[in-house]
Amino acid sequence: MDKKIIIGSIGSILKYLGILMILPLAVAIWDGESFTIIKYTWLFPIAITTSFGVILEKFIGKKGEIKRREGFAIVALGWLAVAFFGALPYIYYAPLSPVDLFISPIDPFFESMSGFTTTGSTVMLNLEQVDRSILLWRSFTQWIGGMGVIVLFIAILPTFGVAGSQLFDREFPGPMSERIRPRIQMSARMLWSIYFILTDIEILALHFVAKMPLYDTLCTTFSTMPTGGFSPHPGNIGGYLNPIAELIIMVFMFLAGMNFVLYFFLRNPRRIIANREFRVYCFLLLMAISIITADLYIHEFGSLQEAFRYGGFQAISVMTTTGFTTSNFDTWSHLSKIILFSLMFIGGCGGSTGGSIKVIRIYVLLKYIGQRIRQILYPHAVFVLKTGKKPISDDVLQGIIAFLFSYILIFVVCSIAMSAMGFDMISATSSVAATLGNVGPGFGLVSANYASIPIAGKIILSFCMWAGRLELFTVLVLLTPAFWRG
């Protein structure tokens, strides 16, 4: 393993991350924020991040062939580096803020990690008094991380053109990553093009149809398409009291939870409808929306329209791992809460911006269970496991089973660790489920904010966000001594 190639690649990523900070800097200048805030909150982080990236890229690291081990290290460590340097604006802004922004010193890193991994678990306090440039950066980090930090740089950097397949396969979410084109850089560019087009359409819809202010439209869209969940409004989406905006956001959360490869087949809608994962995705959402809507109609609202408005929104938000809220679902009945808790473990489709286990894995495992039952009934028969007409190889099946076991193991261990810190079972388990699945809000003490979590707990949950976003094994392989000895 060539460590200089790893350092050089991470340097390239950081260099361009610093350039991306120009967007919130422009907003700060436009809003007339004080020169002190502009200097410390934006000019310093831009200079530090860009300079550090150039030093790593040009003077310490080097360019070269990215092999399997380098691919794992660049993706996993690259995400850590992005989260750390992405926290610099929060670190510099906090002492200048007129209100208390964070409680503990790790909070800026937690907020940054939550942003780039599109989790949406926030520790930021007093949102109503925070400058708009900071809140825009908060949402923009989710948009950058939505399709993938590394996939973004594969698309724009010729350095990653040929060797990008090693990075693409480590980061692109799902057990069976499909490419739209044979060339990996072309696939990355097309995926980001689709992502960008959907972002533009949502901005237009929220601004011109729902009549939301442009700034709120940008922040909300930057958090919708990556299924992130950060909102500039202290009351989240429900604070706008805008049913049209809620409906538009529901539609785009659903679209963001789809496999983005399917958008390439828009000219042939039958191919999208025939996709088994898409069918299961729609079925599970319809079932969850129906049950929650009925439950809310009986126990909460007494109006079918209101029950669907809040229940439907929350079901789509949680299953796609967006994490937007329009109501305090922590006060809902146990039936609705257990449905939402279950959706945290399912997530969106493979190849979407959603997190968690993914619908494709759930579907394959259910098919495998059915096959095992038939094998018991007909021991001499030969069965082939398929998704549609495509056979599933033993390697893919074993990978899915290993992923599920690892996911549950991390969930149990981290939940026990959170309980050991004195949290009740609901708060402990939901905080881990929400961060490991990149969902955002949980239940109990973490239904609205994670600020009360102690430093050790925030470190554990930051690990959950990092590992969950990178599909576990990209991170877990770095924790094995054999990886570094090779």
Buried (B, 14 or more C-beta within 10 A) or exposed (E): BBEBBBBBBBBBBBBBBBEBBEBBBEBBEEBEBEEEBBEBBBBBBBEBBBEBBBBBBEEEBBEBEBEEBBBBBBBBBBBBBBBBBBBBBBBBBBEBBEEEBBBEEBBBBBBBBBBBBBBBBBBBBEBEEBBBBBBBBBBBBBBBBBBBBBBBBBBEBEBBBEBBBBBBBBBBBBBBBBBBEEBBBBBBBBBBEBBEEBBEBBBEBBBEEBEBEEBBBBBBBBBBBBBBBBBBBEBBBBBBEBBBBBBBBBBBBBBBBBBBBBBBBEEEEEEBEEBBBBBBBBEBBEEBBBBBBBBBBEBBBEEEEBBBBBBBBBBBBBBBBBBBBBBEBBEBBEBBBEBBBBBBBBBBBBBBBBBBBBBBBBBBBEBBEEBEEEEEEEEEEEEEBEBEEEEBEEEBBEBBBEBBEBBEEBBEEBBEBBBEEEBEEBBBBBBBBBBBBBBBBBBBBBBBBBBEBBEEBBBBBBBBBBBBBBBBBBBBBBEEEEBEEE
